[in-house]
Amino acid sequence: MKRAFQILALTLTSLFGIICLGRDPAVAQSNTTPARDEQLVKLRAVPFTEVQISDSFWAPRQEVNRKASIPVNLENLVKAGNISNFELAAKGAKSGFQGLVFMDSDVYKGLEAASYSLATHPDPALEKRLDEIIAALAAAQQPDGYLNTYFILKEPGKRWTNLRDWHELYCAGHMFEAAVAHFQATGKRNFLAVATRFADHIDSVFGPGKRMGYPGHPEIELALVKLWRVTGELRYFNLARFFIENRGKKFFAEEHQTPIETYDGSYWQDDVPICDHENIKGHAVRACYLLSGATDVAAETGDSALLKMIHRVWRNTIERNLYLTGGIGPSAHNEGFTVDYDLPNPTAYQETCATIALAQWNHRLALLHGDAKYSDVVERSLYNGTLSGVSQDGTRFFYVNPLESRGTHHRQPWFGCACCPPNVARTVAALGGYAYAVSDTALWVNLYIQGAVKAKIGGKPVAMKVTTDYPWDGRVKLSPEVASPSRFEIRLRIPGWSRQASVSLNGSRVEPPVLEKGYAVLSREWKSGDVIELNLSMPVERIAAHPSVAADRGRVALQRGPLVYCFESVDQTAALGSVYLPENTEFNFVKENGAALGPMVAITGSGRLAAEQDWKRRLYQPVAASQSVALKAIPYYLWDNRAAGPMKVWMPVAPPTPVIQGLESRAEVTVSFASNNSRPAGINDGLEPKSSSEQPPALCHWWPHKGGEEWVQYSWKQPVRTGAAKVYWFDDTGRGGCRLPAEWRLEYQDQGQWKPVAVTRKYPISRDQWCEIGFEPVSTTSMRLVVKLPPDFASGVHEWKIVEAEE
C-alpha cells in the first residue's frame, strides 16, 4: 500500500510509555484522530532526548547500559539463535529454527534499546549493525507482509491458529515499538516500512467483519497506538481498540475447544469482559501490558467504563498486590497473581519485566491524570525492582527478584526465555522520558535527576537546570531559563514517602506551598536567574506491611527516600537468620564508594543477635540471652554484586523462631544437569511446598531431558550419619513437562565408590506429600538421589531432606 508522508512542523511524541523522542515524525495524510467522548489527555511527556542526565546515579547506569548491556544483549541474541532465525528466513529456508516460539520479540527489544542509545549517543558502528539486522528482517518478510520466523521456518501452515500460546501478535507488538524507536532515532524508514507492512497485514486479518480474537500475551495494543501516533494511520489505533474492547469474550475457549463451563481464562485476563475486571489477575506482565494499552485507548476515546475499570484494578494492584520494591506477581506457578496480600519473600517471583510493565502503566496514568501518586509508583519501580534486574557491570540479569535469599539466587548472563535483559536495557536507555511532562500552562517535574531539560510551554521554549544528589540527598535546586520573562507553572512532585518537604524561591521559603494532587504548584512570571530549592527530608524509615500480608507480620523493612534497603550476609558479623530489629533500634546513614557497588548511601545500626541453642535430645531449656550486633544495609537494587550469601529485606522485630533442619541444610548441592531455569540449590532451602505443582523460583528439575537417569548430590565437608530421607516431588502436569519419576533410589559414597543404601521396602512415589524411606544407617560425605525419568517427560524435586541417625 502506498502512503504519502509529510513532516509536521510540531514534534509529535508518544504521550504514553517510554518512547519519547524529539525527532519530527512522518505522518500519513489521512484522518488521524479517533472520536472522543471527552478530552482526557492532560500532559505530554518531555522526550528523553530533551533530558540531559548528569548525576552520579543514573548517568553511570546509562553509560554501563550503552557500553555493556546493549552490546551483550546483541551478542547473546546471536549466540542463542534469535538473529540467525531471521537470517535463515531471509534465505528462504524452511527449517533450522532455534529456541522458543517467541524468540523474535527479544530481537525487537534489543533493537529498541540500541535505537534509544543512538538517539542520545550516535554510534556509526552500532547504527550499521542495526541496519544489517533490519535488512535480514526485511528480507525475511513474506510477500503479504507477514513476519514471524517460527512460522516461516517451522510451522508455515499454522499462522494465527493459536493466538493464546504462540505469541505472533506479541512479537509483532515489540517489532512496532522498536521500529518507531529506530525511525525517530535515525530518521530512517527501513525498519518502519517493515513494521507498517506487517501492521497492514494484521489489520487485513483481524477486526470487525474479519477474524475475531486477540493476543494471549497483550503488547500489540499499546504498540499499535505508538505506530498510529508516528504514522497517523487511524486503522492502527482502531485495531488496538478492537483487541482491547473484545477481550474477555472467552475466545480462547473456542480456539482450544474448551467447554465454556470449565474454562478459566483469568491467566490471560479473558475470564470477564474487559470493563468488568475488579482486580489484577493472571500473568503479571500480560496484565500490565493490557492495562497500558487500555489506558492508551481510553485516553483517546474517553470511554468512561474502561477508565473506571482501570482505576478499580489500579487500586487493587497498589493497595493489595504491590511489593515494597515496586514489583508485582508473587507466584512462579503463573508468573503472576494469586490472592490479595499474598506477598511472600523468598519465593517472590516479581519478574523484572513485570516491574517495568507496572512502571509503564503508571506513567501513562500519571500523564492522563496529573496525579503524583502514579509517579510515586513509577519511582518505586524504577529505583528498586527494575534496577535490581541488572548487575553493576551490566552483563548479568535477574529474571526473578526475591526479597529474601539463602545465597543461591544469582543473576545470569542470559536465559532461554530472555525477555528481561533487553527490557531493562530499553528502560534504562530511555529513562529521561519518565522525568518531565508539560501541559499548556505548566512544566511538571516527576523524577528528580541532576541535569537539564528543554521543553515548550504554550509554544514558548523553556529550559531548566537541576542540581541534586538524589536519591542519596533530598535537596534539589531547579533553575529555569527563559529567553524573556514568561508566566507559567512549575509543578514539583512531593513524593509519597516524604513526611517533610519545604520549598524556597530565590532564598525565601514558600509558606505554605500550594499543593494539588501531590504537586507543589509554583505559578509566576519566571525569568532566568530564578532559583527553586526543594528540600525532601530523608530519614531512615522502618516500614511495616498491612496486617493481612502474612509473610511480613512481625517484620520491618528499611527505606530511605525512594530506595528500599536489604541486609546481605557479606556485610554482617552474624548469621542473618538469627538477627532481629527491636523497636528501639536506631539507624544512621553513611556515604560509601566501594569498588563493587560504587557511590551509595548505606544504613548502619545495631540489632540483636538471638542466642543459638542446641535442642538435640532436649524438650525444654532456659532462654539464652541475646546480644547486640552491628548491622549494615545496602539499597536492594545492589544486592548480589559481591560474594554470594543470604539476603533479607524484611527483618523480624523479635527473636526468630529457630528452624530445625536436617543434615541437608549443611550440604553442597550438585546435579547431573541443570537448564537455565533450574535452581538445584533450592532443594535444601527448607521452604516446604504446598503441593507438587507449586513452582517456586528455586527448585531442581531436569527438563528438557526426558527418559534416562539423572541425579542430584549432597556433599558434606565432614562425614554425617543418616538412616532416612524424604523427597517432595515436583510435577507440573497441565502446564509443563515434569512428571513423577518412574523410579528413584538413594546412593552413598563409601571409599570412593557409590553404593545403594539398604532398604526393606519399595521407594514410594506420590504427589503432594513427602515420600519417606528408611534404610540401614550409613556414615558418608556424599549422597545421591538417582532418578529414572519417565518416558517422554522430565522430573523434578522440590525438597530433599536427610534425617540424622541416632547414635
MIBADO-520898 format. One record per residue (C-alpha): z, x, y. Coordinates in pm, whole numbers, padded with zeros to 5 digits, always signed. Each point is the difference from the previous one (the first is absolute). Layout:
BEGIN
ZXY ...
This chain:
BEGIN
+00000+00000+00000 -00099+00140+00337 +00262-00009+00271 -00035+00095+00365 +00288+00195+00148 +00116+00053+00353 +00282+00204+00147 +00268-00193+00180 +00113+00132+00335 +00359-00074-00092 +00170+00157-00297 +00046-00239-00288 +00286+00112-00217 +00157-00144-00307 +00291-00200+00133 +00190+00017-00324 +00057+00267-00259 -00029+00373+00016 -00365+00016+00103 +00040+00051+00373 -00277+00226+00125 -00138+00040+00349 -00375+00040-00056 -00220-00285+00124 -00113-00198-00305 -00335-00142-00086 +00001-00379+00013 -00249-00239-00151 -00182-00242+00228 +00140-00314-00155 +00273-00254+00048 +00300+00232-00042 +00303-00217+00075 +00162-00241-00248 +00126-00334+00122 +00368+00004+00104 +00259-00274-00005 +00189+00192+00268 +00012+00347+00151 +00253+00210-00191 -00100+00365+00023 +00228+00145+00268 -00027+00374-00035 -00267+00260-00066 +00094+00318-00180 -00070+00315+00198 -00242+00207-00213 +00165+00298-00164 -00273+00215+00152 +00156-00080+00338 +00345+00109-00118 +00089+00369+00012 +00285+00100-00230 +00175+00329+00085 +00352-00039-00136 +00195+00197-00259 +00001-00286-00250 -00341-00167-00040 -00225+00273+00140 +00089+00247-00280 -00038-00278-00258 -00348-00079+00132 -00093+00368-00009 +00113+00028-00362 -00188-00321-00075 -00320+00140+00153 +00022+00348-00153 +00154-00083-00338 +00018-00367-00104 -00354-00103+00092 -00165+00306-00163 +00223-00036-00308 -00095-00367-00026 -00370+00080+00011 +00043+00278-00258 +00191-00227-00236 -00260-00275+00037 -00251+00251-00134 +00226+00119-00284 +00089-00353-00110 -00364-00109-00014 +00007-00253+00285 -00278+00170+00194 -00203+00098-00307 -00016-00371-00087 -00202-00054+00318 -00212+00309-00066 -00084-00125-00349 -00084-00347+00130 -00217+00157+00271 -00205+00169-00275 -00055-00329-00180 +00239+00073-00286 +00132-00286-00211 +00299+00177-00154 +00257+00268+00071 +00246-00200+00209 +00340+00169+00030 +00338-00156+00074 +00131-00347+00073 -00210-00295+00106 +00096+00036+00367 -00072+00374+00038 -00243-00065+00289 +00279-00124+00227 +00174+00338+00015 -00323+00168+00112 -00022-00249+00285 +00359+00059+00110 -00061+00374-00012 -00308-00043+00218 +00195-00221+00239 +00276+00259+00042 -00254+00277+00054 -00183-00212+00258 +00318-00052+00199 +00049+00375-00004 -00352+00053+00134 +00071-00242+00285 +00274+00223+00140 -00091+00341-00146 -00379+00048-00030 -00080+00212-00305 -00369+00066-00079 +00074+00109-00357 +00204-00313-00073 -00259-00222+00166 -00273+00159-00215 +00206-00058-00315 +00046-00366+00090 -00373-00037+00060 -00066+00142-00347 +00234-00251-00162 -00142-00286+00206 -00352+00102-00106 +00109-00035-00363 +00143-00345+00079 -00326-00106+00164 -00208+00130-00290 +00223-00179-00251 -00027-00333+00181 -00208-00252-00191 -00313-00163+00147 +00190-00324+00069 +00279+00188+00183 +00254-00004-00283 +00211+00314-00041 +00273+00059-00256 -00033+00298-00232 +00196-00156-00287 -00251-00282-00032 -00302+00217+00073 +00093+00262-00262 +00201-00194-00259 -00027-00380+00020 -00327-00079+00183 -00014-00353-00137 +00351-00102+00103 -00007-00005+00380 +00242-00252+00153 +00109-00127-00343 +00366+00097+00036 +00109-00027+00362 +00364-00002-00106 +00015+00340-00166 -00308+00209+00071 +00047+00053+00373 -00361-00008+00122 +00100-00178+00320 +00302+00227+00049 -00219+00309-00022 -00249-00157+00240 +00276-00062+00251 +00103+00364+00005 -00366+00093+00043 -00026-00222+00308 +00314+00149+00155 -00126+00354-00060 -00346-00076+00134 +00141-00143+00322 +00221+00307+00042 -00290+00238-00063 -00234-00180+00239 +00251-00007+00282 +00102+00362-00060 -00351+00147-00015 -00238-00257+00146 -00206+00026-00319 -00115-00314-00178 -00074+00149-00341 +00324-00129-00154 +00006-00321+00206 -00348-00083-00127 +00119+00027-00361 +00300-00220+00079 -00196-00274+00176 -00257-00011-00282 +00281-00050-00250 +00173-00255+00225 -00327-00192+00031 -00033+00000-00379 +00356-00129-00043 -00063-00267+00262 -00309-00108-00194 +00213-00045-00313 +00325-00153+00130 +00079-00281+00239 -00041-00374+00049 -00280-00129-00218 -00013+00332-00188 +00229+00164-00250 +00367-00092+00034 +00286+00241-00055 +00191+00273+00179 +00124+00351-00081 +00281+00063-00246 +00103+00284+00229 -00030-00107+00366 -00136+00257+00247 -00351-00112+00077 +00135-00276+00225 +00144+00232+00265 -00294+00239-00046 -00258-00272+00067 +00177-00082+00325 -00025+00367+00100 -00367+00003-00093 -00058-00314+00207 +00172+00155+00299 -00218+00309-00008 -00333-00171-00079 +00051-00340+00156 -00139-00165-00314 +00189-00328-00019 -00090-00052-00368 +00244+00276-00090 +00288-00174+00175 -00092-00331-00160 -00004+00163-00343 +00347+00146+00061 +00116-00347+00102 -00156-00146-00316 +00190+00241-00224 +00328-00069+00184 -00023-00377+00018 -00108-00049-00362 +00271+00217-00148 +00250-00191-00210 -00252-00236-00156 +00078+00166-00334 -00348+00136-00043 +00124+00271-00235 +00117-00261-00250 -00355-00132-00014 -00150+00349-00007 +00212+00103-00299 +00010-00342-00167 +00378-00021+00031 +00142-00353-00040 +00111-00109+00344 +00336-00122-00131 +00087+00351-00122 -00163+00195+00284 +00231+00202+00226 -00203+00153+00280 +00293+00135+00202 -00085+00364-00078 -00332-00051+00183 +00145-00237+00265 -00209-00268-00168 +00270-00246-00104 -00009-00232+00303 -00246-00066+00285 +00014+00277+00259 +00184-00204+00262 +00268-00117-00245 +00161+00338-00069 +00372+00010+00074 +00087+00356-00101 -00146+00341-00074 -00104+00026-00364 -00205+00183-00257 -00154+00343+00042 +00133+00152+00323 -00314+00174+00128 -00216-00301-00077 +00244-00230+00178 +00005+00203+00322 -00376+00060+00005 -00046-00375-00043 +00247-00074+00279 -00169+00255+00226 -00334-00169-00054 +00158-00341+00052 +00153+00121+00327 -00339+00129+00115 -00163-00333-00075 +00281-00206+00155 -00010+00217+00313 -00358-00106+00056 +00013-00362-00113 +00349-00097+00111 +00051-00176-00335 +00354-00133+00046 +00062-00063-00372 -00105+00355-00085 +00218+00142+00277 +00303-00198-00116 -00046+00130-00353 -00026+00358+00126 +00323-00034+00196 +00186-00160-00294 -00103+00275-00235 +00076+00268+00261 +00358-00122+00034 +00046-00008-00375 -00141+00353-00028 +00209+00157+00275 +00322-00193-00055 +00014+00012-00380 -00247+00249-00146 -00020+00307+00224 +00140+00336-00103 +00199+00187+00265 -00269+00268-00012 -00267-00248+00110 -00161-00057-00338 -00048-00303-00220 -00047-00081-00367 +00298+00079-00225 -00166-00041-00337 -00224+00236-00195 -00079-00289-00236 -00234-00166+00253 +00002+00266+00273 +00155-00270+00210 +00265-00266+00044 +00252-00168-00226 +00264-00217+00169 +00156+00010+00346 +00252+00280+00060 -00109+00192-00310 -00004+00349+00153 +00105+00252-00266 +00023+00366+00092 -00079+00233-00294 -00266-00239-00131 -00140-00090+00341 -00378+00000-00022 -00071-00019+00374 -00358+00120-00038 -00122+00215+00287 -00305-00223+00041 +00225-00306+00028 +00200+00157+00283 -00322+00080+00184 -00132-00352-00059 +00322-00144+00142 -00040+00215+00313 -00361-00114+00041 +00098-00366-00027 +00286+00034+00248 -00222+00188+00245 -00233-00298+00001 +00293-00235+00062 +00131+00221+00280 -00335-00018+00176 -00029-00372-00059 +00342-00091+00137 +00118+00286+00221 +00336-00004-00178 +00186+00327-00058 +00144-00114-00333 -00334+00061-00166 -00031+00352+00139 +00356+00062-00122 -00133-00050-00353 -00303+00220+00071 +00228+00279+00120 +00239-00027-00296 -00290+00009-00244 -00184+00291+00163 +00299+00229+00053 +00153-00054-00343 -00190-00157-00290 -00346+00111+00110 +00078+00359+00092 +00198+00052-00321 -00330-00054-00180 -00120+00354+00077 +00160+00343-00036 +00063+00227+00297 -00296+00216-00095 -00226-00305-00033 -00115+00069-00356 +00227-00217-00217 +00062-00372+00011 +00237-00276-00103 -00143-00317-00151 +00349-00141-00057 +00288+00047+00246 +00343-00060-00157 +00316+00002+00212 +00191+00188-00269 -00107+00266-00246 +00158+00216-00269 -00234+00280+00106 -00282-00091-00236 -00228-00179+00248 -00242+00227+00182 -00314-00017+00208 -00323+00060-00190 -00325+00171+00105 -00203-00305-00107 +00009-00317-00212 -00225-00180-00241 +00028-00290+00243 -00013+00206+00320 +00020-00271+00265 +00301+00146+00184 -00108+00355+00099 -00305-00102+00209 +00190-00299+00135 +00269+00228+00144 -00270+00230+00137 -00182-00278+00186 +00325-00137+00139 +00126+00333+00136 -00342+00087+00143 -00014-00325+00201 +00373-00014+00081 -00049-00019+00376 -00163-00341-00036 +00341-00153-00069 +00164+00138+00314 -00141-00199+00294 -00161-00330+00086 -00129-00166+00315 -00030-00350+00135 -00176-00102+00320 +00314+00078+00199 +00208+00249-00200 +00022+00323-00196 +00218-00047-00309 +00180+00300-00150 +00074-00064-00368 +00073+00348-00137 +00154+00293+00188 -00207+00311-00063 -00031+00296+00235 -00347+00037+00144 -00221-00215+00220 -00196-00323-00005 -00302-00133+00189 -00077-00369+00029 -00145-00268+00226 +00207-00284+00144 -00183-00268+00189 -00306+00220-00004 +00177+00291+00170 +00063+00332-00176 +00362+00091-00059 +00146+00313-00157 +00354+00089-00097 +00175+00315-00115 +00290-00027-00242 +00264+00269-00045 +00249-00039-00284 +00144+00159-00311 +00000-00337-00179 +00103-00081-00273 +00259+00278+00022 +00101-00090+00356 +00000-00343+00164 -00087+00122+00349 -00354-00089+00107 -00167+00081+00334 -00317-00189+00089 -00216+00093+00300 -00284-00240+00088 -00307+00140+00173 -00236-00219+00204 -00285+00080+00237 +00154-00227+00263 +00311-00219+00011 -00043-00281-00253 +00213-00298-00094 +00055-00056-00371 +00281-00011-00254 +00125+00272-00228 +00177-00150-00299 +00229+00226-00199 +00102-00101-00351 +00377+00013-00043 +00031+00072-00374 +00203-00243-00205 +00215+00288-00126 +00106+00089+00358 +00345-00130+00093 -00001+00157+00345 -00306+00060+00216 -00039+00075+00370 -00304+00018+00226 -00034+00196+00325 -00284+00001+00250 -00043+00296+00233 +00361+00102-00060 +00154-00345+00058 +00134-00199-00291 -00164-00340-00053 +00289-00247-00023 -00055-00206-00201 -00354+00051-00127 -00203-00314-00060 -00027-00051-00376 -00270-00210-00167 -00047-00011-00377 +00164+00338-00043 -00183+00174+00285 +00144+00130+00326 -00246-00124+00263 -00062+00216+00307 -00232-00172+00248 -00095+00165+00326 -00273+00176+00189 -00020+00331-00181 -00107+00327+00150 -00042+00348-00139 +00331+00184+00013 +00208-00297-00115 +00233+00090-00286 +00156-00235-00254 +00289+00123-00211 +00100-00189-00312 +00318+00102-00177 +00056-00135-00350 +00340+00083-00143 -00031+00160-00345 +00336+00010-00175 +00026+00036-00376 +00023-00355-00135 +00156-00110-00330 -00226-00275-00131 +00110-00274-00239 -00233-00231-00192 +00016-00379-00022 +00263-00099-00261 -00274-00155-00213 -00155+00343-00058 +00194+00077-00317 -00120+00359-00021 +00161+00089+00334 +00333-00180-00022 +00279+00240+00079 -00247+00254+00136 -00114+00126+00337 -00304+00190+00122 -00037+00221+00306 -00252-00054+00275 -00055+00172+00332 -00262-00140+00232 -00298-00115-00206 +00074+00244-00282 +00176-00089-00323 +00187+00292-00159 +00066+00105-00356 +00223+00245-00184 -00168+00264-00216 +00200+00204-00249 -00150+00324+00130 +00204-00045+00320 +00331-00087-00167 +00284+00194-00158 +00092-00284-00237 -00184-00232-00238 -00137-00300+00190 +00105-00238-00275 +00367+00070+00074 -00015-00017+00382 +00088-00300+00216 +00022-00080+00371 +00321-00182+00098 +00011-00203+00319 +00163+00274+00207 -00275+00255-00073 -00124+00161+00321 -00349+00141+00038 -00167+00235+00244 -00361+00104+00040 -00143+00347+00038 -00348+00135+00070 -00150+00225-00266 -00332+00177-00047 -00027+00130-00355 -00309+00136-00170 -00026-00283-00254 +00073-00302+00220 -00094+00117+00349 +00173-00123+00316 +00227-00295-00066 +00343-00146+00067 +00242+00001-00293 +00316-00208-00030 +00319+00177-00105 +00348-00124-00080 +00273-00016-00262 +00014-00244-00287 +00230-00028-00299 -00054+00144-00345 +00136-00211-00285 +00182+00206-00258 -00169+00044-00335 +00211-00117-00291 -00049+00058-00370 +00006-00336-00182 -00065+00132-00347 +00251-00166-00237 +00188-00150+00294 +00032-00365+00089 +00228+00041+00305 +00108+00286+00226 +00137+00056+00353 -00250-00013+00287 -00087+00347+00125 -00004+00066+00374 -00329+00030+00186 -00071+00285+00238 -00196+00053+00320 -00354+00133-00034 -00255+00108+00262 -00321-00203+00000 -00342+00027+00156 -00278-00257+00028 -00365+00048+00093 -00268-00252+00102 -00124-00193-00301 -00363+00092+00059 +00087+00368-00059 +00154-00032-00345 -00151+00182-00301 -00140+00286+00207 +00243+00257-00139 +00179+00065-00330 +00004-00297-00235 +00321-00196-00027 +00162-00342+00041 -00049-00200+00320 +00170-00311+00140 -00051-00222+00303 +00280-00249-00071 +00344+00156-00057 +00312-00176-00134 +00293-00058+00236 +00256+00024-00282 +00031+00230-00303 -00298-00076-00225 +00072-00137-00345 -00055+00283-00250 -00308-00045-00216 +00057+00111-00356 -00328+00137-00133 -00081+00162-00328 -00123+00346-00082 -00345-00093+00132 +00121+00027+00360 +00030+00378-00039 -00335+00051-00172 -00330+00134+00127 -00295-00227-00080 -00340+00113-00129 -00283-00206-00149 -00312+00043-00208 -00211-00166+00271 +00055-00164+00340 -00262-00162+00222 +00022-00011+00380 +00212-00315+00003 +00232+00092-00287 +00343+00126+00108 +00167+00126-00322 +00316+00108+00182 +00080-00367+00048 +00106-00040-00362 +00342+00157+00063 +00072-00134+00349 +00259-00250-00125 -00177-00302+00152 +00013-00268-00265 -00310-00221-00013 +00023-00376+00009 -00295-00043-00235 -00266+00202-00177 -00264-00125+00244 +00189+00122+00306 -00187+00283+00170 +00223+00228+00207 -00153+00291+00194 +00123+00250-00261 -00063-00055-00368 -00162+00193-00285 -00326-00125-00152 -00300+00160-00168 -00278-00222+00136 -00297+00041-00019 +00056+00177-00334 -00035-00252-00282 +00086+00035-00368 +00120+00333-00136 +00340+00157+00061 +00174+00096+00323 +00349+00125+00075 +00264+00036+00269 +00258+00276-00028 +00353+00062+00126 +00122+00360+00034 +00350+00124+00081 +00119+00341+00115 +00290-00016-00246 +00011-00165-00344 +00101-00366-00010 +00127-00204-00294 -00140-00350-00052 -00012-00263-00271 -00177-00294+00167 -00272-00086+00252 -00126-00307+00185 -00353-00073+00123 -00117-00276+00236 -00375-00041-00037 -00251-00073+00277 -00258-00270-00072 -00229-00142+00270 -00182-00258-00210 -00206-00228+00219 -00073+00252+00271 -00031+00349-00148 -00072+00217-00300 +00349+00083-00134 +00147-00167-00308 +00292+00058-00234 -00059+00303-00223 -00123-00034-00355 +00274+00239-00114 +00249+00246+00145 +00237+00269-00121 +00247+00257+00130 -00018+00371-00061 +00236+00282+00091 -00057+00372+00028 +00177+00221-00251 -00057+00376+00015 -00338-00048+00164 -00116-00269-00245 -00041-00373+00070 +00176-00211-00260 +00041-00379-00034 +00351-00138+00042 +00147-00159-00311 +00002-00379+00037 +00106-00267-00247 -00216-00286+00128 -00337-00071+00158 -00045+00082+00367 +00022-00333+00193 -00281-00108+00235 +00062-00294+00236 -00080-00119+00351 +00257-00066+00271 +00294+00170-00171 +00140+00336-00097 -00126+00135-00331 +00288+00205-00143 -00002+00230-00298 +00287+00197-00154 -00047+00321-00197 +00186+00287-00159 +00150+00193+00297 -00186+00314+00105 +00064+00283+00246 -00311+00105+00190 -00147+00112+00332 -00310-00223-00027 -00089-00346-00127 -00332-00179-00017 -00088-00366+00000 -00329-00009-00193 -00208-00314+00047 -00296-00124-00201 -00213-00200+00243 -00152-00329-00116 -00378-00011-00049 -00182-00071+00329 +00321+00021+00206 +00243+00246+00151 +00380-00022-00003 +00275+00078+00248 +00375+00053+00033 +00233-00137+00267 +00315+00185-00109 +00103+00225-00286 +00374+00052-00047 +00170+00264-00215 +00349-00089-00122 +00250+00283-00036 +00148+00029-00350 +00375+00001-00046 +00150+00328-00114 
